[in-house]
Amino acid sequence: MWLKGEPMEYVYASLLLHYAGRPITEDNIKRVLSAAGIEVDDIRVKALVAALKEIDIGEAIKSAAVPVAPPIGVTAAPPAEGVKVEEEKKEEEKKEEKEEAEEEELAEGLAALFG
């Protein structure tokens, strides 16, 4: 995190102010925290505001963005072309085997009628 040791509620307050387009000042941070029912530590607020003067929050958010994994059972990308071709071959082989089995059954049935 870009503000090590800072309680998350203080960081969240600053992110909320940034998102709302409001200046990140001591008074605004105190108001957000107080509105959330959080006891405000003035020293932490001063330290946070001082630290954030050196940080471009928008850039920090972009650089901290982590790609999210797709849900279980969902592939992130289509299978490779070779895999698709192999699957199609397997399906064709299964169809051919099924057709051969049906022809054998038909031949056995005819043999039973005329045998």
Rosetta blueprint (number, residue, H / E / L):
1 M L
2 W L
3 L L
4 K L
5 G L
6 E L
7 P L
8 M H
9 E H
10 Y H
11 V H
12 Y H
13 A H
14 S H
15 L H
16 L H
17 L H
18 H H
19 Y H
20 A H
21 G L
22 R L
23 P L
24 I L
25 T L
26 E H
27 D H
28 N H
29 I H
30 K H
31 R H
32 V H
33 L H
34 S H
35 A H
36 A L
37 G L
38 I L
39 E L
40 V L
41 D L
42 D H
43 I H
44 R H
45 V H
46 K H
47 A H
48 L H
49 V H
50 A H
51 A H
52 L H
53 K L
54 E L
55 I L
56 D L
57 I H
58 G H
59 E H
60 A H
61 I H
62 K H
63 S H
64 A H
65 A L
66 V L
67 P L
68 V L
69 A L
70 P L
71 P L
72 I L
73 G L
74 V L
75 T L
76 A L
77 A L
78 P L
79 P L
80 A L
81 E H
82 G H
83 V H
84 K H
85 V H
86 E H
87 E H
88 E H
89 K H
90 K H
91 E H
92 E H
93 E H
94 K H
95 K H
96 E H
97 E H
98 K H
99 E H
100 E H
101 A H
102 E H
103 E H
104 E H
105 E H
106 L H
107 A H
108 E H
109 G H
110 L H
111 A H
112 A H
113 L H
114 F H
115 G L
